Amino acid sequence: MIVPLLAAGATLLVAGYFVAPEPYVHAALKLQRRLAGLKTRAVVVDDHRIVYSDGGHGEPLLMLHGFGATRDNYVLLARELTPHLRVITPDLPGYGDSEQRPDADYSLDAQLARIDAFATALGLTRFHLAGNSMGGYLAGHYARQYPQRVQSLWLIAPAGVTTAAPSEVLAAIARGENPLLVRDERDFDRIIDLCFVHPPYTPQQFRKVFARRSMKNAAFHTALFGQMFAAAIPFESSLQSLSVRTLITWGERDRILDVSGASILHTLIPGSELHLMPDTGHVPMMEKPRETAARFLDFQRAG
């Protein structure tokens, strides 16, 4: 009876994958975090329960994800970094597994205050800070506001450089559209195409789960986007005198935020280092995690 039972169990597993893939996605993400040496934790800050991944050895590195993304955007990169650094990747308030509060303020100042309170709750007095896209916008302004707490700054294709050439996505936003919002599965596939030159393999059933999650959050994230960038502060007017040691990483084929922003930032921030990645899109930490991590580790050793 053992063989038939095993066959029946395998059939159920396969059927479950196609009928209800959510648990499989959860298990796969949990495994990726474990392989990266990360554990899932939570803390309450400003009435928000913030879920975060935490693991590794060495000086702390706090990493902030982009709009509509989650802490797991950094899990492949974290696997390269945790042997050298303590890596902390929160789901920002309003995103991922962290709490959403429709009545809360999600403006730049409010989110910066929550990030500072989060760091304090974890006992971080001084730390390395990284951010991609919207997370880079937050990281840059956090370093401006709290320079004494930021040991080094890592900007990965950050939002906030307003004099860069208009990207495909920013041109659409200027027309009143937002290509980063997901209303159906086709929208999700389009975003993958916009973000990557060479997307990492994702099973189609997993894509459906991620698409459904994004669709569920579309209205809430639209409101967050409006609050965050309603009165956007350009980096050109805020980072000119930044004294924090900074690495700028940018994919040369970024369609979300044009790569011309990289040289503008490099000129703007005194002593900054620039790392342009050929044949790479908007999220190099997912597309080329090993190369992205190696350059950051070189940057740290040189400091």
C-alpha positions as CSV (number, residue, x, y, z in Angstrom):
1,M,0.0,0.0,0.0
2,I,3.0,2.3,0.4
3,V,3.5,3.0,-3.3
4,P,-0.2,3.8,-4.0
5,L,-0.3,6.1,-0.9
6,L,2.8,7.9,-2.0
7,A,1.3,8.3,-5.5
8,A,-1.9,9.6,-4.0
9,G,0.0,12.0,-1.9
10,A,2.0,13.2,-4.8
11,T,-1.2,13.7,-6.8
12,L,-2.7,15.8,-4.1
13,L,0.5,17.9,-3.8
14,V,0.5,18.6,-7.5
15,A,-3.3,19.3,-7.5
16,G,-2.8,21.7,-4.6
17,Y,-0.1,23.6,-6.4
18,F,-2.5,24.4,-9.3
19,V,-5.7,24.8,-7.2
20,A,-4.3,26.7,-4.2
21,P,-0.7,27.7,-4.7
22,E,-0.6,30.3,-1.8
23,P,0.9,27.8,0.7
24,Y,3.6,26.8,-1.8
25,V,4.6,30.4,-2.2
26,H,4.7,30.9,1.5
27,A,6.9,27.8,1.9
28,A,9.2,28.9,-0.9
29,L,9.7,32.3,0.6
30,K,10.3,30.8,4.0
31,L,12.9,28.5,2.6
32,Q,14.7,31.4,0.8
33,R,14.8,33.4,4.0
34,R,16.3,30.4,5.8
35,L,18.9,29.9,3.2
36,A,19.9,33.5,3.5
37,G,20.2,33.1,7.3
38,L,17.2,35.3,8.0
39,K,14.5,34.9,10.7
40,T,11.1,36.6,10.6
41,R,10.4,38.9,13.5
42,A,7.9,41.7,14.3
43,V,7.8,44.9,16.4
44,V,5.1,47.5,17.0
45,V,6.1,51.1,16.1
46,D,3.7,54.0,16.0
47,D,0.7,51.6,16.3
48,H,2.0,49.7,13.3
49,R,3.0,46.1,13.6
50,I,6.2,45.9,11.4
51,V,7.3,42.5,10.2
52,Y,10.9,42.2,9.3
53,S,13.7,39.7,8.4
54,D,16.8,39.7,10.5
55,G,20.0,37.7,10.4
56,G,23.7,37.5,9.8
57,H,26.9,38.6,11.6
58,G,28.6,41.9,11.8
59,E,27.6,45.6,11.6
60,P,23.9,46.2,10.9
61,L,22.6,47.0,7.4
62,L,19.0,48.2,7.2
63,M,17.5,47.8,3.7
64,L,14.3,49.5,2.5
65,H,12.3,48.2,-0.4
66,G,10.5,50.0,-3.2
67,F,6.9,50.9,-3.9
68,G,4.6,47.8,-4.0
69,A,7.5,45.6,-3.1
70,T,8.3,43.7,0.2
71,R,11.3,42.7,2.3
72,D,11.7,39.6,0.1
73,N,13.1,41.7,-2.7
74,Y,16.3,41.6,-0.8
75,V,16.4,37.9,0.1
76,L,18.8,36.8,-2.7
77,L,21.1,39.7,-1.9
78,A,20.9,38.9,1.8
79,R,22.2,35.4,1.2
80,E,25.4,37.0,-0.1
81,L,25.7,39.5,2.7
82,T,24.7,37.7,5.9
83,P,28.2,36.1,6.3
84,H,29.6,39.6,6.6
85,L,26.8,41.8,8.0
86,R,23.7,41.7,10.1
87,V,21.0,42.3,7.5
88,I,17.6,43.7,8.5
89,T,14.9,44.1,5.9
90,P,11.5,45.3,7.1
91,D,8.2,45.3,5.3
92,L,7.7,49.1,5.4
93,P,4.5,50.2,7.1
94,G,1.6,49.7,4.7
95,Y,3.4,47.0,2.7
96,G,3.9,43.2,2.7
97,D,3.1,41.6,6.0
98,S,3.3,44.8,8.0
99,E,0.2,46.6,9.2
100,Q,-2.0,48.8,6.9
101,R,-3.9,51.6,8.6
102,P,-6.2,53.5,6.2
103,D,-6.4,56.4,8.7
104,A,-2.6,56.8,9.2
105,D,-0.3,59.3,7.7
106,Y,2.1,57.8,5.1
107,S,3.8,61.0,4.0
108,L,7.6,61.2,3.8
109,D,8.0,62.7,7.2
110,A,5.7,60.2,8.8
111,Q,7.5,57.2,7.2
112,L,10.9,58.6,8.2
113,A,9.8,58.9,11.8
114,R,8.6,55.3,11.7
115,I,11.9,54.1,10.2
116,D,13.8,56.0,13.0
117,A,11.5,54.5,15.7
118,F,12.0,51.0,14.2
119,A,15.8,51.4,14.3
120,T,15.5,52.6,17.9
121,A,13.2,49.7,18.8
122,L,15.9,47.2,17.5
123,G,18.6,49.0,19.5
124,L,20.4,50.3,16.4
125,T,22.3,53.5,17.2
126,R,24.4,53.6,14.1
127,F,24.0,51.4,11.0
128,H,24.5,51.1,7.3
129,L,21.4,52.1,5.3
130,A,20.3,50.9,1.8
131,G,17.2,51.5,-0.3
132,N,15.9,50.7,-3.7
133,S,13.5,53.0,-5.7
134,M,11.0,54.4,-3.2
135,G,13.2,52.8,-0.5
136,G,16.1,54.8,-1.8
137,Y,14.1,58.0,-1.7
138,L,13.4,57.2,2.0
139,A,17.0,56.2,2.7
140,G,18.5,59.4,1.1
141,H,16.1,61.6,3.1
142,Y,16.7,59.6,6.3
143,A,20.5,60.1,5.9
144,R,19.9,63.8,5.4
145,Q,17.7,64.1,8.5
146,Y,19.7,61.7,10.8
147,P,23.3,61.8,9.5
148,Q,24.7,60.9,12.9
149,R,22.9,57.5,12.7
150,V,23.9,56.4,9.2
151,Q,27.4,54.9,8.9
152,S,27.1,54.5,5.2
153,L,24.4,55.0,2.6
154,W,23.7,52.7,-0.4
155,L,21.3,54.1,-3.0
156,I,20.1,51.4,-5.5
157,A,18.3,53.2,-8.4
158,P,16.6,55.6,-5.9
159,A,13.6,57.8,-6.7
160,G,14.1,61.5,-6.0
161,V,16.4,62.7,-8.9
162,T,14.0,65.0,-10.7
163,T,16.5,66.4,-13.3
164,A,17.2,62.9,-14.8
165,A,15.9,62.1,-18.2
166,P,12.2,61.0,-18.0
167,S,11.9,57.2,-17.9
168,E,9.2,55.2,-19.6
169,V,7.4,54.8,-16.3
170,L,7.7,58.5,-15.1
171,A,6.4,59.6,-18.5
172,A,3.3,57.5,-18.0
173,I,2.8,58.9,-14.4
174,A,3.1,62.4,-15.8
175,R,0.2,61.5,-18.1
176,G,-1.9,60.5,-15.1
177,E,-1.2,56.7,-15.4
178,N,0.7,54.5,-12.9
179,P,2.1,51.4,-14.6
180,L,3.3,50.1,-11.2
181,L,-0.2,49.4,-10.0
182,V,-1.6,45.9,-10.6
183,R,-5.3,45.5,-11.6
184,D,-5.0,42.1,-13.3
185,E,-2.4,39.4,-13.9
186,R,-1.3,41.0,-17.2
187,D,-0.4,44.2,-15.3
188,F,1.8,42.1,-13.0
189,D,3.6,40.5,-16.0
190,R,4.1,44.0,-17.5
191,I,5.7,45.2,-14.3
192,I,8.1,42.2,-14.3
193,D,9.0,43.2,-17.9
194,L,9.6,46.8,-16.8
195,C,11.7,45.9,-13.8
196,F,14.1,43.4,-15.3
197,V,16.3,42.8,-18.3
198,H,16.7,39.1,-17.3
199,P,13.9,38.2,-14.8
200,P,14.7,35.5,-12.3
201,Y,12.6,32.4,-12.9
202,T,9.2,32.5,-11.2
203,P,6.7,29.7,-11.7
204,Q,3.5,30.9,-13.3
205,Q,1.4,29.8,-10.4
206,F,3.6,31.9,-8.1
207,R,3.1,34.9,-10.4
208,K,-0.6,34.5,-10.0
209,V,-0.3,34.6,-6.2
210,F,1.9,37.7,-6.3
211,A,-0.5,39.3,-8.8
212,R,-3.5,38.7,-6.6
213,R,-1.7,40.1,-3.6
214,S,-0.8,43.3,-5.6
215,M,-4.4,43.6,-6.9
216,K,-5.7,43.3,-3.4
217,N,-3.4,46.2,-2.3
218,A,-3.8,48.4,-5.4
219,A,-6.2,50.9,-3.9
220,F,-4.3,51.2,-0.6
221,H,-1.0,51.6,-2.3
222,T,-2.4,54.2,-4.7
223,A,-3.2,56.3,-1.6
224,L,0.2,55.7,-0.1
225,F,1.9,56.7,-3.4
226,G,-0.1,59.9,-3.4
227,Q,0.9,60.8,0.2
228,M,4.5,59.9,-0.3
229,F,5.1,62.0,-3.4
230,A,2.4,64.7,-3.1
231,A,5.1,67.2,-2.1
232,A,8.2,65.4,-3.3
233,I,11.5,66.8,-2.1
234,P,14.1,66.5,-4.9
235,F,17.5,65.1,-4.0
236,E,19.0,68.0,-6.0
237,S,17.9,70.4,-3.3
238,S,18.4,68.1,-0.3
239,L,21.6,66.0,-0.6
240,Q,24.1,68.6,-1.8
241,S,25.8,68.8,1.5
242,L,25.3,65.2,2.6
243,S,28.4,64.1,4.6
244,V,27.5,60.4,4.7
245,R,29.7,58.0,2.8
246,T,27.6,56.8,-0.2
247,L,27.6,54.1,-2.8
248,I,25.2,54.6,-5.8
249,T,24.2,51.4,-7.7
250,W,22.1,51.6,-10.9
251,G,21.2,49.3,-13.8
252,E,22.1,50.8,-17.1
253,R,18.8,49.5,-18.7
254,D,16.5,50.7,-16.0
255,R,13.1,51.5,-17.4
256,I,11.5,52.6,-14.1
257,L,14.0,55.4,-13.2
258,D,16.4,56.5,-15.9
259,V,20.1,55.7,-15.4
260,S,21.0,59.4,-16.1
261,G,20.0,60.0,-12.4
262,A,23.1,58.0,-11.3
263,S,25.7,60.5,-12.6
264,I,23.6,63.4,-11.3
265,L,23.6,61.9,-7.8
266,H,27.3,61.1,-8.1
267,T,28.1,64.7,-8.8
268,L,25.7,65.9,-6.1
269,I,27.0,63.8,-3.2
270,P,30.6,64.6,-2.2
271,G,32.9,61.6,-2.3
272,S,30.2,59.2,-3.5
273,E,31.1,56.1,-5.4
274,L,29.2,55.1,-8.6
275,H,28.5,51.5,-9.7
276,L,26.8,51.2,-13.1
277,M,25.6,47.7,-14.0
278,P,25.4,46.8,-17.7
279,D,22.5,44.8,-19.1
280,T,20.6,45.2,-15.8
281,G,17.2,46.7,-14.9
282,H,15.7,48.5,-11.9
283,V,16.3,45.9,-9.2
284,P,19.9,44.7,-9.5
285,M,19.8,43.1,-6.1
286,M,17.3,40.6,-7.6
287,E,18.7,40.3,-11.1
288,K,22.4,40.1,-10.2
289,P,22.6,39.6,-6.4
290,R,26.1,38.2,-6.3
291,E,27.6,41.1,-8.3
292,T,25.6,43.7,-6.5
293,A,26.7,42.3,-3.1
294,A,30.3,42.0,-4.1
295,R,30.5,45.7,-5.0
296,F,28.9,46.8,-1.7
297,L,31.3,44.6,0.3
298,D,34.3,46.1,-1.6
299,F,32.9,49.6,-0.8
300,Q,32.7,48.6,2.9
301,R,36.2,47.3,3.0
302,A,37.6,50.4,1.4
303,G,36.0,52.5,4.1
